[in-house]
Amino acid sequence: MKYLLYRSFGNLEKDVKKHELVAVEYGKDIDDVTDVLIKAAADDLAGMPEYERCETAAYAPEPIKDFRKVRRYQYEMTGIVYPPNADKNILIDFGIVETQE
């Protein structure tokens, strides 16, 4: 299977056609590529100039939630930015498209 990881502009349901492709991974199923997708999402955020001095991480992918209106993605993830001097962390939604190779 082929997994395409897209970064949203914060909200997975807004500006879907403008989401940026940040990684392409191959594996037998989503569990096979989970660790690589987590690293790709965290690395993508760490490479953004606005988050240059921040720690980054990501949650594991999970099936797209029922309340989501977007149908482009089969899985979603949340990227986390930990600003050093802020009251709140920044959460960025990522979408994953699963296709045949």
ROGUKOL-7107 format. One record per residue: x, y, z of N, C-alpha, C, O in turn; residue number from 1. Coordinates in steps of 0.2 Angstrom, whole numbers, plus 5000, padded with zeros to 4 digits. Example, Ala and Ser with C-alpha at 12.3 -4.5 7.8 and 13.67 -1.06 7.14 Angstrom:
BEGIN
SITE   n_xx   n_yy   n_zz   ca_xx   ca_yy   ca_zz   c_xx   c_yy   c_zz   o_xx   o_yy   o_zz   resi
SITE   5066   4972   5039    5062    4978    5039   5066   4984   5039   5071   4983   5042      1
SITE   5064   4989   5035    5068    4995    5036   5064   5000   5039   5067   5006   5040      2
REM end
This chain:
BEGIN
SITE   n_xx   n_yy   n_zz   ca_xx   ca_yy   ca_zz   c_xx   c_yy   c_zz   o_xx   o_yy   o_zz   resi
SITE   5004   4994   5000    5000    5000    5000   5004   5006   5000   5010   5006   5002      1
SITE   5002   5011   4997    5005    5018    4997   5001   5023   5002   4995   5023   5001      2
SITE   5005   5026   5006    5002    5031    5010   5005   5038   5009   5011   5039   5009      3
SITE   5000   5043   5007    5002    5050    5006   5000   5054   5012   4994   5054   5014      4
SITE   5005   5057   5015    5004    5062    5021   5003   5069   5019   5008   5072   5016      5
SITE   4998   5072   5021    4997    5079    5019   4996   5083   5025   4993   5081   5030      6
SITE   4999   5089   5025    4999    5094    5031   4993   5099   5029   4993   5102   5024      7
SITE   4989   5100   5034    4984    5105    5033   4986   5112   5036   4992   5112   5038      8
SITE   4982   5117   5035    4984    5123    5038   4982   5124   5045   4980   5130   5047      9
SITE   4981   5118   5049    4979    5118    5055   4973   5114   5056   4972   5110   5061     10
SITE   4968   5115   5052    4961    5112    5052   4961   5107   5046   4961   5110   5040     11
SITE   4960   5101   5047    4959    5096    5041   4954   5097   5036   4954   5095   5031     12
SITE   4948   5101   5039    4943    5101    5034   4943   5108   5030   4938   5109   5026     13
SITE   4948   5112   5031    4948    5118    5028   4953   5118   5022   4959   5116   5023     14
SITE   4952   5121   5016    4956    5122    5011   4960   5115   5009   4966   5115   5008     15
SITE   4956   5110   5009    4958    5103    5007   4962   5103   5001   4967   5099   5001     16
SITE   4960   5106   4996    4964    5106    4990   4971   5109   4990   4975   5108   4986     17
SITE   4972   5113   4995    4978    5117    4996   4983   5113   5001   4989   5115   5002     18
SITE   4981   5108   5004    4985    5104    5009   4992   5102   5006   4992   5100   5000     19
SITE   4997   5102   5009    5004    5101    5006   5006   5094   5008   5005   5091   5013     20
SITE   5008   5090   5002    5010    5084    5003   5017   5084   5006   5022   5087   5004     21
SITE   5018   5080   5011    5024    5081    5015   5028   5074   5015   5034   5074   5017     22
SITE   5025   5068   5014    5028    5062    5014   5024   5057   5010   5018   5057   5009     23
SITE   5028   5052   5007    5025    5046    5004   5029   5040   5006   5035   5040   5006     24
SITE   5025   5036   5009    5027    5030    5012   5024   5023   5009   5018   5024   5007     25
SITE   5028   5018   5010    5025    5011    5007   5025   5006   5013   5030   5006   5016     26
SITE   5020   5002   5013    5020    4997    5018   5014   4992   5017   5010   4994   5013     27
SITE   5014   4987   5020    5008    4982    5019   5002   4984   5022   4996   4982   5020     28
SITE   5002   4989   5027    4996    4992    5030   4998   4998   5034   5004   4999   5035     29
SITE   4993   5001   5037    4995    5007    5041   4999   5006   5047   5003   5010   5048     30
SITE   4999   5000   5050    5003    4999    5056   5010   4998   5054   5015   5000   5058     31
SITE   5011   4996   5048    5018    4995    5045   5022   5002   5044   5028   5002   5045     32
SITE   5018   5007   5043    5021    5013    5042   5020   5019   5047   5022   5024   5046     33
SITE   5017   5017   5053    5015    5021    5058   5021   5025   5061   5021   5031   5061     34
SITE   5026   5022   5062    5032    5025    5065   5035   5030   5060   5037   5035   5062     35
SITE   5036   5028   5054    5038    5032    5049   5034   5039   5048   5037   5044   5047     36
SITE   5027   5038   5048    5023    5043    5047   5023   5048   5053   5023   5054   5052     37
SITE   5024   5046   5059    5025    5050    5065   5031   5054   5064   5031   5060   5066     38
SITE   5036   5051   5062    5043    5054    5062   5042   5060   5056   5045   5065   5057     39
SITE   5039   5058   5050    5038    5062    5045   5034   5069   5047   5036   5074   5045     40
SITE   5029   5068   5050    5025    5073    5053   5029   5078   5057   5029   5084   5057     41
SITE   5032   5075   5062    5036    5079    5067   5042   5082   5064   5043   5088   5065     42
SITE   5045   5079   5059    5051    5082    5055   5048   5088   5051   5052   5093   5050     43
SITE   5043   5087   5048    5040    5092    5044   5039   5098   5048   5040   5104   5045     44
SITE   5036   5098   5053    5034    5104    5058   5041   5107   5060   5041   5113   5060     45
SITE   5046   5103   5062    5052    5105    5064   5056   5109   5059   5060   5114   5060     46
SITE   5054   5107   5053    5058    5111    5047   5055   5117   5045   5057   5121   5041     47
SITE   5049   5119   5048    5046    5125    5046   5049   5131   5050   5050   5131   5056     48
SITE   5050   5137   5046    5054    5142    5050   5050   5145   5056   5053   5147   5061     49
SITE   5043   5145   5056    5040    5148    5061   5040   5143   5068   5039   5146   5073     50
SITE   5042   5137   5067    5043    5133    5073   5050   5131   5074   5052   5126   5077     51
SITE   5055   5135   5071    5062    5133    5072   5065   5132   5078   5069   5127   5079     52
SITE   5063   5135   5084    5066    5134    5090   5061   5130   5095   5061   5130   5101     53
SITE   5056   5126   5092    5051    5122    5095   5053   5115   5095   5055   5112   5090     54
SITE   5051   5111   5100    5050    5104    5100   5044   5102   5096   5039   5105   5096     55
SITE   5044   5096   5092    5039    5094    5089   5038   5086   5090   5042   5083   5091     56
SITE   5031   5084   5089    5030    5077    5089   5023   5076   5085   5020   5081   5082     57
SITE   5021   5070   5085    5014    5068    5082   5011   5062   5085   5015   5058   5088     58
SITE   5005   5062   5085    5001    5056    5087   5001   5051   5082   5002   5053   5076     59
SITE   5000   5045   5083    4999    5040    5078   4993   5041   5074   4988   5044   5076     60
SITE   4993   5038   5068    4987    5039    5063   4981   5035   5066   4982   5030   5069     61
SITE   4975   5037   5065    4969    5034    5066   4964   5035   5061   4965   5039   5057     62
SITE   4960   5030   5060    4955    5031    5055   4951   5038   5056   4950   5040   5061     63
SITE   4949   5041   5050    4946    5047    5050   4940   5047   5054   4936   5042   5054     64
SITE   4939   5052   5058    4933    5052    5063   4926   5053   5059   4926   5056   5054     65
SITE   4921   5050   5061    4914    5051    5058   4912   5058   5058   4908   5060   5053     66
SITE   4914   5062   5062    4911    5069    5062   4915   5073   5057   4912   5079   5055     67
SITE   4920   5071   5054    4924    5075    5049   4920   5075   5042   4917   5070   5040     68
SITE   4920   5081   5039    4916    5082    5033   4921   5080   5027   4918   5078   5022     69
SITE   4927   5080   5028    4932    5079    5023   4932   5071   5021   4932   5067   5026     70
SITE   4932   5070   5015    4931    5063    5013   4938   5061   5009   4938   5055   5007     71
SITE   4942   5065   5008    4948    5064    5004   4953   5059   5008   4956   5055   5005     72
SITE   4953   5059   5014    4958    5055    5018   4954   5049   5022   4949   5049   5023     73
SITE   4958   5044   5022    4956    5038    5026   4959   5038   5033   4956   5035   5037     74
SITE   4964   5041   5034    4967    5042    5041   4969   5049   5043   4969   5053   5038     75
SITE   4969   5051   5049    4971    5057    5051   4976   5057   5057   4977   5052   5061     76
SITE   4980   5062   5058    4985    5062    5063   4985   5069   5066   4983   5074   5062     77
SITE   4988   5070   5072    4989    5077    5074   4996   5078   5076   4999   5074   5079     78
SITE   4999   5083   5073    5006    5085    5074   5006   5090   5080   5001   5094   5081     79
SITE   5011   5090   5084    5011    5095    5090   5017   5099   5090   5023   5096   5089     80
SITE   5016   5105   5091    5022    5110    5092   5022   5112   5099   5017   5115   5101     81
SITE   5028   5111   5102    5029    5114    5109   5033   5120   5109   5039   5120   5110     82
SITE   5030   5126   5109    5034    5132    5109   5037   5133   5116   5034   5131   5121     83
SITE   5043   5135   5116    5046    5136    5123   5043   5140   5128   5044   5139   5134     84
SITE   5040   5146   5126    5038    5151    5130   5030   5152   5129   5029   5158   5128     85
SITE   5026   5147   5128    5019    5149    5127   5015   5145   5132   5017   5140   5135     86
SITE   5009   5147   5132    5004    5144    5137   5001   5138   5134   4999   5133   5138     87
SITE   5001   5137   5127    4997    5132    5124   5002   5129   5119   5006   5132   5116     88
SITE   5001   5123   5117    5004    5119    5112   5000   5121   5105   4994   5123   5106     89
SITE   5004   5120   5100    5000    5121    5093   4999   5114   5090   5003   5110   5090     90
SITE   4993   5113   5088    4991    5107    5085   4989   5108   5078   4986   5112   5076     91
SITE   4992   5104   5074    4991    5104    5066   4989   5097   5064   4991   5092   5066     92
SITE   4983   5097   5060    4980    5091    5058   4984   5089   5051   4986   5093   5047     93
SITE   4985   5082   5051    4988    5079    5045   4983   5074   5042   4979   5071   5046     94
SITE   4982   5073   5036    4978    5068    5033   4982   5063   5029   4987   5065   5026     95
SITE   4979   5057   5029    4983    5052    5025   4978   5048   5020   4973   5046   5022     96
SITE   4981   5048   5014    4977    5045    5009   4980   5038   5008   4987   5037   5007     97
SITE   4976   5033   5008    4979    5026    5007   4977   5024   5000   4971   5024   4998     98
SITE   4982   5022   4996    4981    5019    4989   4985   5013   4988   4989   5011   4992     99
SITE   4983   5010   4982    4987    5004    4980   4993   5007   4977   4993   5012   4975    100
SITE   4999   5003   4977    5005    5005    4975   5005   5006   4967   5010   5008   4964    101
REM end
